[in-house]
Amino acid sequence: MFLVKVILFTIMNLSKQIAKHFKELHFGGNWTGANFKDTLAGITWQQAIKQVHGFNSIATLVFHTN
């Protein structure tokens, strides 16, 4: 029973850490100092969907992070 409690605590703690990381990545406060909200603030949808030199568009890259 003790082992089950330890495993559940570990899983819950890991889930909280992952959720915290995604929140910081999207809204700020992560260790890089960058976040999607501020970085993409001035991008229009026309810019976001445009492919340059065959690379993925901004919209595609952001979509794949969710």
Summary of the structure (lengths in Angstrom):
residues: 66
radius of gyration: 17.6
end to end distance: 35.8
largest distance: 57.3
contacts: 126
relative contact order: 0.09
helix: 62%
strand: 0%
